[in-house]
Structures are given as structure tokens and as C-alpha cells.
């Protein structure tokens, strides 16, 4: 059974749709008749102005579905020079004596940190909260509940990918972006963009920390960074990761179970 | 200027069926397809001024609904993976049960799409589910045809590797269908 690629010898479904809706003239082809028959099949919900206008009112100002360029995809900002993560550079330094590497940690890291007050070396992780059908900035909520839906956004000048890792109150670590595989999740450098999809909070107790690692060498590397910090000093150490260049952290506190 | 109920009713009558049918072919159930139509019309209402200046309202709606459907596929896949971790016995509102060879393959292809980048997902969706030509897809996604071919080859190569490694549970039929359609 095969469905050979449409080489233009037949009208595409978009073209048929445009003819069907009168955007372009009909040509009376058999494909058009078959298409019209398919469209006539039941299933479409009846028009309901109240439902649609309420849905429109819920559309957030920074609407991820509307953050589309002419291409139908998030517009790429002018490319900036990719920034290589500091620990990636440090990793290369393992070939030199440990003493030199330690010295580099002491001297180089504070300099790369950009000085006091520079959060995450210019990157920023933020999120919108969807609860009971309402969207709001994540910072507007003090406590979060199971079932809350979080959609993350980022601003990352100079970075082309990220890994987003979450650690819940039980210490369980989850990689949310990318959803699978070892390669980091590709992002658009520069101004704020939303990540595709959203994360639904489960019933794990306690706070949850989300760590965005920009420009990592891969999922394993980012996991390692988070696991090491967590093993060292638990959730507080994860929050301190925000001081590193190319890393930002979001903490959410969940309502205590009754 | 704001959209009136009459404006949107006219558009719904004109475009609702086409959009629903198209979203249903991607999502495989009426409920999700109706959600996609609703979310798309919500954007029409919110962006009424710019929408009215569109040369092809259907193409505009295709873009919005594609993004919505692909987000849902990715979310659904994530939820499914989480359920699978916790219980082997869960059945329910995951992917629809395939009842044909193409249905079988489409479930696998959706699973594959949940793992790739936005642009590749949009390309495969337009070519496979919408039956668009390469040229139409390239315009809709905003890339050149040679770039589209490269992305497609990369996707097929990745799918092939997953099949070889047996890590995805991808059925051979899905890959064969993909290659037949997309090459």
C-alpha cells in the first residue's frame, strides 16, 4: 500500500479546500467531488458563538500559536554566534592536570558569571500557567496544584539549544525538553519565544525545580550537571545553578496535600 | 474593529468543515479535531484585523491548526510515555486504535513526529497528512525545496535508525509507508 508524494499531478488537500470554499475557482474535477463528499461527513461541532468568543478571550497576549512567521513556524532571529557552555569548555580542560582545572574553576567561572546581578548569564526562563481554562503569568500564582499546565518561554541570546530538566519534591528527575533522545532541543536565539507544548503537574509532593541548561553538549551533560548539584545539596543547590552562565531556574511550590 | 457573531458564523460555515476534516485526519478523533477548529477560530476572532487582510484565509487557518495539532500530538505522546511507565494495563484516550494498515502506520508516524523538531514535524504533516506538494509545503513552512528535501532525508534516516535499533517500537510498515510517500 503506498501513497506516493504529490508531485503536482493532482490537487493537494489545501488546493481542494481552497476550491471548495470558493477562494479559487472550482474546476469540476472528480477529486473535488470526492473531497466535497468527505467534507460533508458529520462530526463538526455546531457553531457556538459563546464558546468561540470565550475561547478567544482565553488566548494569551503572547500566544504561542500566533508566534508564527510567514513560514508557519517561530521566526528565527538574526543568527548570533553560538555560545559554548562553560562546563563544555571545562570538560576539555580535563586533559590538563587536575590542579589547573581547579584553578580554572576558581578564576574563570566568576568572570564568566558576568558579575553580581546578572542572572543566568543573560538567559531567562519563564512560564505561563493555565488553570481552569485561564492563562496567567506563572509568577502570579503562589501555589500550584496537580493538573496545572505550565508553558515555558525563554530568552537566550546566542544560544541555539536547551535541555529542560525538572526535579520534583521526591528527587525524581525528568527531562522535559527534548522529549526523547540525546540531542538538546533546538531553540531560536535572541528574544523571547515559547517552547512547544506544555507540562502538566502531577501529584508529586513538595516544590519542583525546573532547570534550563542552554548550549549544553547533550542531555547527558545537562542531567549530570543537575544530578551533581542535587546530590551535593538537594533543591537549594539546584536553585543556585541559576548563577551559572547559560542556566536559569524556576521553582514552583505546590499546595500541601490535605 | 472587532469580529461580529455574523462574521464568524459565515466563516465557520464556509471553512469549518474543511478545517475539521483536515484536523481529523491528523488527530484521528472528532473531539480533538473540534478542539483544533475551536482554537483556530479563537485566533481568528482575536486577530480579526490582520486575518481580514489575508489573501487565503484557509492557508492562515492551516498554519494555526497545524501548530495546535502538532502540539497536541507531542503532549499526547508525553502523557502516553508517562502512563506507560506507571502502568502496563492502561488503555484509553491515547492514539486511536488502528483499523487498517494505513491506520497502523499513522500511529507509528505520529509517535515519530512527537520526537522531532517543529519544522520537520510540519513538513511531514503537510506531505503525509495533507498531501501537499513539496513546493506547497516549502512555501507554507518558509524554506526552499532543497532544504525541505534535506530535512526529509534526515527524518527518514533517523526513522530508519530507530527501526534498526528496535528502540522505538516502530513497525517496519510505517517506515516503508513513509519512504514510499516522502521519497
Interface residues (C-beta under 8 A of the other chain):
Chain A: X1 X2 X3 X4 X5 X6 X7 X8 X10 X12 X13 X14 X15 X17 X18 X20 X21 X22 X23 X38 X39 X40 X41 X43 X44 X45 X47 X49 X51 X52 X53 X55 X56 X58 X59 X63 X64 X65 X66 X68 X69 X70 X71 X72 X73 X74 X178 X179 X180 X181 X185 X186 X196 X197 X198 X200 X202
Chain B: X5 X8 X9 X12 X13 X14 X15 X16 X17 X18 X20 X21 X22 X24 X30 X33 X34 X37 X38 X39 X41 X42 X43 X45 X46 X47 X56 X57 X58 X59 X62 X63 X64 X66 X67 X68 X70 X71 X74 X75 X77 X78 X79 X81 X82 X101 X102 X114 X115 X117 X118 X119 X122 X127 X128 X130 X131 X132 X133 X134 X135 X136 X140 X141 X142 X143 X177 X180 X181 X182 X183
